[in-house]
Amino acid sequence: MTPTDPCEQLPLVADRLREILISGCGFDAIYRHILAAPGKRLRATMVLSCASLLPSASAVPLRGCVDVACAIEMIHEASLVHDDICDGSLSRRDAPSVPAVFGVRTAAQAGFHLLGKALETLAQVLADHPEVFARLGEESGVTYFDRISDLSFGQLIETMPPAVDDVAMRRHYELVAGAKTGTLFRLACSYGGTAGGLDRNQLCALMRYADQLALAFQIMDDVRDIEGGPSLGKEAGGDLDRRVPTWPVIEWLGMRPGAHEMWLSRVTESVDLQADLVSSGATRAARAVAARAARNACRAINALPPSPAHERLRQLAVRVVSR
């Protein structure tokens, strides 16, 4: 029997990713390394959920929806390889990062190859179902692959610190989160929703859901980077070491006298910043903002018909802020 719940369909994504990537292309060892620590497949779940939102059968058969989910996951994995190169990260998901194991040059080559395989996979689905995807790019307010460059835009502007002003820092953060995290969330929702036959208004609701979920997700990632813990999957405090103004830092700068001086001082150790951030209540305040964004994400899809897929999207928002 074909599974209908998006979570029950995730093993199909895992099997298909292995089928696509382990092909004797020269990067098999890297792809086995990546697939051995798959993460939670959040974006794949979003694709499959959005494709199943309407009570009627999906406009694209399950096999095609699985391939769309695989394409989004491959782009995500390629972006993580790129992030680890840029950040010099040695670990990812409780395992050595790709550049740490295979070297920066090989990791960069694999990242480009992985992105190419993603685009090939998605292009084949679009070619197989031209009538479903005939209006790609025509719906204003809906993100498709004409905005894929936003991923690198987010990486770029993250390295350009804003003025030390509360409003400017929050706006800068939202731009980065919307580009780095939100782009793939929106793509998962737009291609999944289009595959499921949703109309423009429904797709726009999914875009609002994706943006709010991305904000909640990114803030919680930042909180976990400061608080650490066994579920982090990498060393805590990396953003503090690089003096990245994450949301908990922005909260801390606004509530803690002398925080600006500590933040800007070259002699302040990251471990001291970490301790002060937690004790000040900044991470707690950041969690509250993430929870509000998750509630906004749920409200954005209230008009969509109730279904198991709709409930799965709601549960994703809850899970993001409870991890």
C-alpha positions in Angstrom: 0.0 0.0 0.0 1.3 3.5 -0.9 1.9 5.6 2.2 -0.2 8.8 2.4 1.3 10.4 5.5 4.3 12.7 4.6 6.3 11.2 7.4 5.6 7.7 6.2 6.8 8.8 2.7 10.2 10.0 4.0 11.8 6.5 3.6 10.9 6.8 -0.1 13.0 10.0 -0.2 15.9 8.3 1.5 15.8 5.4 -1.0 15.5 7.7 -4.0 18.3 10.0 -2.8 20.6 7.0 -2.6 19.5 5.9 -6.1 20.2 9.3 -7.6 23.5 10.0 -5.9 25.3 6.7 -5.5 26.1 6.2 -9.2 29.8 5.7 -9.6 30.3 9.4 -10.5 33.4 9.9 -8.3 31.6 11.5 -5.4 30.1 8.3 -4.0 32.2 8.4 -0.8 31.1 12.0 -0.1 27.5 11.2 -0.8 27.5 8.1 1.4 29.0 10.3 4.1 26.2 12.9 3.7 23.4 10.3 3.5 24.7 8.6 6.7 23.7 11.6 8.7 20.5 12.8 7.0 19.1 15.2 9.6 15.4 15.5 10.0 14.4 16.0 6.4 12.3 18.9 7.3 12.2 20.4 3.8 11.3 17.0 2.2 8.4 16.8 4.7 7.3 20.3 3.7 7.3 19.3 0.0 5.3 16.2 0.6 2.9 17.9 3.0 2.2 20.8 0.6 1.7 18.3 -2.3 -1.0 16.6 -0.2 -3.0 19.6 1.1 -6.0 19.3 -1.2 -8.5 16.4 -0.6 -8.2 15.4 -4.3 -5.3 13.4 -5.5 -2.0 15.2 -6.1 -1.7 16.8 -9.5 1.7 15.1 -9.7 2.0 11.4 -8.8 3.8 10.4 -5.6 7.0 9.4 -7.5 7.3 12.9 -8.9 6.6 14.6 -5.5 9.3 12.4 -4.0 11.7 13.6 -6.7 10.8 17.2 -5.9 11.5 16.5 -2.2 14.9 15.0 -3.2 15.8 18.0 -5.3 15.1 20.4 -2.4 17.0 18.2 0.0 20.0 18.0 -2.3 20.1 21.8 -2.6 20.0 22.0 1.2 22.8 19.5 1.6 24.9 21.4 -1.0 24.3 24.7 0.9 25.5 23.0 4.1 28.7 21.9 2.4 29.1 25.5 1.3 28.4 26.8 4.8 30.9 24.5 6.3 33.6 25.7 3.9 32.8 29.3 4.5 32.7 28.9 8.3 35.6 26.4 8.6 33.3 24.1 10.5 34.8 20.7 11.4 31.6 18.9 12.4 28.0 18.6 11.2 25.3 16.4 12.7 27.6 14.7 15.2 29.9 13.7 12.4 33.0 15.3 10.7 31.9 17.9 8.1 32.5 17.1 4.4 35.4 19.6 4.1 37.0 18.3 7.2 37.0 14.7 5.8 37.6 15.3 2.1 39.3 18.7 2.0 37.9 22.1 0.9 38.7 21.7 -2.8 36.9 18.3 -3.1 34.0 19.5 -0.9 33.5 22.5 -3.2 33.4 20.3 -6.3 31.0 17.9 -4.7 28.7 20.8 -3.6 28.5 22.1 -7.2 27.9 18.5 -8.4 25.2 18.0 -5.8 23.4 21.2 -6.9 23.6 20.1 -10.5 22.0 16.7 -9.7 19.2 18.6 -7.8 18.4 20.8 -10.8 18.5 17.8 -13.2 16.1 15.9 -10.9 13.7 18.8 -10.6 13.9 19.6 -14.4 12.8 16.1 -15.2 9.7 16.3 -13.0 8.8 19.6 -14.7 9.3 18.1 -18.1 7.2 15.1 -17.2 4.3 17.3 -16.0 4.3 20.4 -18.1 0.7 21.2 -17.6 1.0 21.3 -13.8 4.1 23.6 -13.8 3.1 25.7 -16.8 2.7 28.9 -14.7 5.9 28.8 -12.9 7.2 32.3 -12.3 3.9 33.9 -13.3 2.4 34.0 -9.8 3.6 37.2 -8.1 4.6 36.7 -4.5 5.4 33.0 -5.0 9.1 32.0 -4.9 10.4 29.6 -7.5 13.9 28.9 -8.8 14.2 32.3 -10.3 15.1 33.4 -6.7 17.6 30.6 -5.9 20.4 33.2 -5.8 18.9 34.5 -2.6 20.7 31.6 -0.9 24.1 33.1 -1.7 22.8 36.6 -1.0 22.0 35.5 2.5 25.5 34.1 3.0 27.0 37.4 1.7 25.0 39.8 3.8 25.5 37.8 6.9 29.2 38.7 6.7 28.3 42.4 6.5 27.4 43.5 10.1 24.8 46.2 10.4 25.2 49.4 12.4 24.9 48.7 16.2 21.3 49.9 16.2 18.5 47.7 17.5 16.1 48.3 14.5 18.9 47.9 11.9 20.2 44.7 13.5 16.8 43.1 13.7 16.1 44.0 10.0 19.5 42.7 9.0 18.8 39.5 10.8 15.4 39.0 9.2 17.0 39.6 5.8 19.6 36.9 6.4 17.1 34.4 7.8 14.7 35.0 5.0 17.4 34.5 2.4 19.5 31.6 3.9 16.7 29.6 5.6 13.5 31.1 4.1 14.5 30.6 0.5 14.6 26.8 0.7 11.5 26.7 2.9 9.6 28.8 0.3 10.9 26.6 -2.5 9.8 23.5 -0.7 6.3 25.0 -0.3 6.0 26.5 -3.8 7.0 23.4 -5.7 5.3 21.0 -3.3 2.1 23.1 -3.4 2.2 23.5 -7.2 2.7 19.7 -7.5 -0.4 19.4 -5.4 -2.6 21.6 -7.5 -2.9 24.6 -5.2 -4.1 28.0 -6.5 -2.2 31.3 -6.2 -3.9 32.4 -2.9 -3.1 29.0 -1.3 0.5 29.2 -2.5 0.8 32.7 -1.1 -0.4 31.5 2.2 2.3 28.8 2.1 4.9 31.6 1.4 3.8 33.4 4.6 4.0 30.1 6.4 7.5 29.4 5.1 8.8 32.9 6.0 7.5 32.7 9.6 8.7 29.2 10.1 12.1 30.1 8.7 12.4 32.9 11.3 11.4 30.6 14.1 13.8 27.9 12.9 16.7 30.3 12.5 16.2 31.9 15.9 16.0 28.5 17.6 19.2 27.4 15.8 20.9 30.5 17.2 19.6 29.7 20.7 20.9 26.2 20.5 24.3 27.4 19.2 24.6 29.4 22.4 23.1 26.9 24.9 24.7 23.9 23.4 23.5 20.4 24.4 23.7 16.9 23.0 21.2 17.6 20.2 23.3 20.4 18.6 25.4 18.1 16.5 28.4 20.4 16.4 30.4 22.5 18.8 28.5 25.3 20.4 29.4 29.0 20.2 30.6 29.1 16.6 28.6 32.2 15.8 29.9 33.9 18.9 33.5 33.1 17.9 32.8 34.9 14.5 30.8 37.7 16.2 27.7 37.0 14.2 24.9 39.2 15.5 22.3 36.4 16.0 18.8 37.1 17.5 19.8 36.1 21.1 22.8 38.5 20.8 20.4 41.3 19.6 18.2 40.7 22.6 21.2 40.7 24.9 22.6 44.0 23.5 19.2 45.6 24.1 18.8 44.4 27.7 22.3 44.2 29.2 24.2 47.3 30.3 27.7 47.2 29.0 26.9 44.5 26.5 28.0 46.6 23.5 31.4 47.0 25.0 31.8 43.3 25.7 30.6 42.4 22.2 33.0 44.7 20.5 36.0 44.1 22.7 38.7 41.9 21.2 39.7 40.5 24.6 36.2 39.2 25.5 36.2 35.4 25.3 33.4 33.6 23.6 32.8 31.5 26.6 32.2 34.6 28.7 29.8 36.0 26.1 28.0 32.6 26.1 27.6 32.6 29.9 26.4 36.2 30.0 23.9 35.7 27.2 22.3 32.8 29.0 22.3 34.4 32.5 20.8 37.6 31.2 17.7 36.0 29.9 18.5 36.8 26.2 18.1 33.2 25.0 14.7 33.0 26.8 13.6 36.2 25.1 14.7 34.8 21.8 12.7 31.7 22.4 9.6 33.8 22.9 10.1 35.5 19.6 10.6 32.1 17.9 7.4 30.8 19.5 5.5 33.9 18.2 6.8 33.3 14.7 5.7 29.7 14.8 2.2 30.7 15.8 2.2 33.2 12.9 3.2 30.3 10.6 0.3 28.3 11.8 -2.1 31.2 11.4 -0.9 31.7 7.8 -2.3 28.3 6.7 -5.6 28.5 8.7 -7.6 29.1 5.5 -6.3 25.9 3.9 -8.7 22.9 4.3 -8.1 20.6 7.2 -6.3 17.4 6.3 -3.5 15.2 7.7 -1.0 17.2 5.6 -2.3 20.5 7.0 -1.8 19.0 10.5 1.7 17.9 9.6 2.6 21.4 8.6 1.3 22.7 11.9 3.2 20.1 13.8 6.4 21.1 12.0 6.0 24.6 13.4 5.5 23.2 16.9 8.5 20.9 16.6 10.8 23.7 15.5 10.3 25.7 18.7 10.2 22.7 21.1 13.5 21.1 20.0 
